Amino acid sequence: MAKVLMKGNEAIALAAIKGGVDAFYGYPITPQNEVPEYLSKHLIDAGKVFLQAESEVSAINMVYGAAGAGKRVMTSSSSPGIALKQEGISYIAAAELPCLIVSVMRGGPGLGGIQPSQADYYQATRGGGNGDYNLIVYAPESIQETIDTVKGAFDTADYYRNPVLVLVDGLIGQMMESVDFDRPTKKRDLKPKDWATTGTRNHPGRRNVANSLHLDPALLEQHNIHLQKKYKEIAENETQYEMINMENPDYVIVAYGTMARIARTAIEMLQEKGIKVGMIRPITIWPYPEKAFDAIPATTKGILCCELSMGQMLDDVLIANNGRHKVGFFGRAGGMVPDPEEIVDAIVNFTQRVVK
Amino acid sequence: MSEIKYAKSKGLTDTPLTYCPGCAHGIIHKLVAESLVELGLLDKAIAIASVGCSVFSYQFFNCDAQQAPHGRACAEATGIKRVLPDNIVFTYQGDGDLASIGIAETIHAANRGENITVIFVNNAIYGMTGGQMAPTSLIGQKTTTSQDGRDFAHHGNPIHISEMFATIEGVAYLERVSVYDPKHVIQAKKAIKKAFQYQEEKRGFTMIEVISTCPVNWGMKPTDAMDWVKDKMLPVFPLGLFKDKGDQNA
């Protein structure tokens, strides 16, 4: 397939089809509506399942059911809608069921706004649902990278029996880019889903149960230790990031998604001013690429964390930096997407963010 | 040589039931299990356990199962049934789970005519959490959160699920039964079996509301609880057939 010009949300939908999605359950919310709209036609035409649920709460529990039944299932939503799905996401993670969740972030808190935002970093990486669980969270910066991520997401989810969250903002969802759907994804050795609830006639002598209840505290702790072991394995094998311009930089920007794109331009503008700036661009935000920070030379004057939020990934930057460099912050909120000049100014006038 | 006349259904596992002595959940579990076995559907059945006393039902029904978040059983059942349309999918829910926190999921599953079966056990109280007022608690009924009795002006009336669901086009079969005496146990079994039969024939949404007991939280002996069903609950929740689309299509 040659390159095509496609809108981000529709590209997510088509990439999911290419990735082998069997079922989509969702509920309308701006700015992700083109995902279910596209799938409502193309998934049903392909003989697969599309169902508009009565709520986000219901949609994520439909996902739970179908994931438990062993199918490749997904949902998509945006910030307040993802908030509603958190209960179900916690159950799915606890029951170790694979699925894909797409979050197209808008401004918050509350009903907030419908413009691009990155204010759901905490929601994506710190749960929101109850308990010690992690999602594998990808935060791509372009439609092409989003397509590649979504296409491979079902394999990743199946391999680890863990939900995958693809986190983009409304800008990536709504813009159009020239993209290729035929790029290869990582090959994984996938085992048959012999745990799926398909009826005992398909696995005689064994009842399959999807469950997150462990009333015996010792068993619950054992389950948590098992989950942590898996999360450690994921952190070791699946952490992804890009290093840009990192040879002896004066400053290092840390940014993901749309903000990383803006930062790329800012870095070029700063180069013209004679200021050498590198960038760490996390592609997975859980697991977080903490090791990337070891490559920042001692001579670097400071790290600037840039986000479309009031400072959420900043926590992970501070943890990864571990007191080695001065850390500053630049952020805009609620759809106020900055010009590169604003990042240039933030580097030129770099100040350490005072941590209270 | 002696002959076994009565045995535990093969539709139940050997896991001891966690229900309180005298609770009617055991009877209803048996009816569900026997129905699935007699119809030859057990090995393609997937049970959805809800939250409440029946949360452990995934350990009791001898088939595959999923345990759903509070109130979400019908959404989970929908998710499964849409991808496995030839399996038998049923939920087993109490009145708090279905008629309060899960009423939206249940209504919309019914409205879509999801080809699933809902076993709705109504005992007018939250059992698992210790006897709080349920949406189906009777006017005047004393619970731990309505200690002077349920009062219409403050709490509203007990909600009538079967009456409401009878108005929904997607419902293929809906009957309210009880298990307070052997005659009604036999009737309840017939209804549950018919609901599963309809699902196998892909006729649409089926629900059996079972008026049941909670001797412990009602503060009664099990036998008195059965009498309370007959004397107090049935006047508010009259038994009967609310909908049977199957007969029209037969």
Chai-1 contact restraints between the chains, C-beta under 6 A:
chainA,res_idxA,chainB,res_idxB,connection_type,confidence,min_distance_angstrom,max_distance_angstrom,comment,restraint_id
A,A23,B,V83,contact,1.0,0.0,6.0,A-B,restraint_1
A,V49,B,R82,contact,1.0,0.0,6.0,A-B,restraint_2
A,V49,B,V83,contact,1.0,0.0,6.0,A-B,restraint_3
A,E54,B,A104,contact,1.0,0.0,6.0,A-B,restraint_4
A,E54,B,H108,contact,1.0,0.0,6.0,A-B,restraint_5
A,S58,B,A75,contact,1.0,0.0,6.0,A-B,restraint_6
A,S58,B,E105,contact,1.0,0.0,6.0,A-B,restraint_7
A,N61,B,R72,contact,1.0,0.0,6.0,A-B,restraint_8
A,N61,B,A75,contact,1.0,0.0,6.0,A-B,restraint_9
A,N61,B,E76,contact,1.0,0.0,6.0,A-B,restraint_10
A,M62,B,A75,contact,1.0,0.0,6.0,A-B,restraint_11
A,M62,B,T78,contact,1.0,0.0,6.0,A-B,restraint_12
A,M62,B,G79,contact,1.0,0.0,6.0,A-B,restraint_13
A,Y64,B,E76,contact,1.0,0.0,6.0,A-B,restraint_14
A,G65,B,E76,contact,1.0,0.0,6.0,A-B,restraint_15
A,G65,B,G79,contact,1.0,0.0,6.0,A-B,restraint_16
A,G65,B,I80,contact,1.0,0.0,6.0,A-B,restraint_17
A,A66,B,G79,contact,1.0,0.0,6.0,A-B,restraint_18
A,A66,B,V83,contact,1.0,0.0,6.0,A-B,restraint_19
A,G68,B,Q66,contact,1.0,0.0,6.0,A-B,restraint_20
A,A69,B,I80,contact,1.0,0.0,6.0,A-B,restraint_21
A,A69,B,V83,contact,1.0,0.0,6.0,A-B,restraint_22
A,A69,B,L84,contact,1.0,0.0,6.0,A-B,restraint_23
A,K71,B,V83,contact,1.0,0.0,6.0,A-B,restraint_24
A,E87,B,P69,contact,1.0,0.0,6.0,A-B,restraint_25
A,Y91,B,P69,contact,1.0,0.0,6.0,A-B,restraint_26
A,T197,B,I46,contact,1.0,0.0,6.0,A-B,restraint_27
A,T197,B,D64,contact,1.0,0.0,6.0,A-B,restraint_28
A,T197,B,Q66,contact,1.0,0.0,6.0,A-B,restraint_29
A,G199,B,D43,contact,1.0,0.0,6.0,A-B,restraint_30
A,G199,B,K44,contact,1.0,0.0,6.0,A-B,restraint_31
A,G199,B,D64,contact,1.0,0.0,6.0,A-B,restraint_32
A,G199,B,N87,contact,1.0,0.0,6.0,A-B,restraint_33
A,T200,B,D43,contact,1.0,0.0,6.0,A-B,restraint_34
A,T200,B,C63,contact,1.0,0.0,6.0,A-B,restraint_35
A,R201,B,D43,contact,1.0,0.0,6.0,A-B,restraint_36
A,R201,B,K44,contact,1.0,0.0,6.0,A-B,restraint_37
A,R207,B,D64,contact,1.0,0.0,6.0,A-B,restraint_38
A,N208,B,D64,contact,1.0,0.0,6.0,A-B,restraint_39
A,V209,B,Y58,contact,1.0,0.0,6.0,A-B,restraint_40
A,V209,B,A65,contact,1.0,0.0,6.0,A-B,restraint_41
A,A210,B,Q66,contact,1.0,0.0,6.0,A-B,restraint_42
A,N211,B,Y58,contact,1.0,0.0,6.0,A-B,restraint_43
A,N211,B,Q67,contact,1.0,0.0,6.0,A-B,restraint_44
A,L213,B,Q67,contact,1.0,0.0,6.0,A-B,restraint_45
